[in-house]
């Protein structure tokens, strides 16, 4: 994303069009998906003069699984099977945390951007939800497999989309944010004041706003198939309805998706 193209106001001199974002939160796990989301989060934080908070969670459920006598791990390259060791898991998480810290410092290098890394231990979704507030912007990468919400959207991302108290940006390592319109659905279900105010604020990050007339998931995919710029803004009930019609839709959309409560 070309930040200069947006020409934001200097720090401390925000204009009337400043988007009321308290912080930009990035949930990281050292995977290429989350590191792609980190790059997007850095750009968004710089644009809005917001603090960037990177969160790395040492998954207590994964650590707890090492206590089962039948727990095993399979080497991704070697294919070797060995007993799952808590000490090995903790050492691996420590290495991940270091990679995340290095990636964060590299991503913000040369920018006057307030940032911090928070490392915690617990359940990933609970830890992220405890950190997020209504005014925050949570940036997630697509990863893993999911049954109901489609391939490449992991279970953690799925849970946070459904439960987060703030706006969520769903990123994909294959995508980059190219200036274009912020697209919304023509839907009376999402015509509340809160949704409209968020849509109006986010429009200022893009080239205006475009309303789509798609009646269902199939029509929406057809309308977006040839586009590679801007973003799609959905109200959470809209996303749930579209996912019921096509569980894999979100994975195939060729642009970032922004979900508001």
Secondary structure, DSSP 8 states (H G I E B T S, - for coil): --GGGG----TT---TT-----EEEEEE-SSHHHHHHHHHHHHHHHHHT-EEEEEEEEEHHHHHHTTSTT-EEE-TTT--EEE--HHHHHHHHHHHHHHHHHHHHHHHTTS---EEEEEEEE-HHHHHHHH--TT-EEEEE--S--SSS-TT--HHHHHHHHH-SSEEEEE-TT----S--EEEE--GGG-SHHHHHHHHHHHTTTT-EEEE---SHHHHHHHHTT--SSEEEEEHHHHHHHHHH-TTHHHH-SSEEEEE-
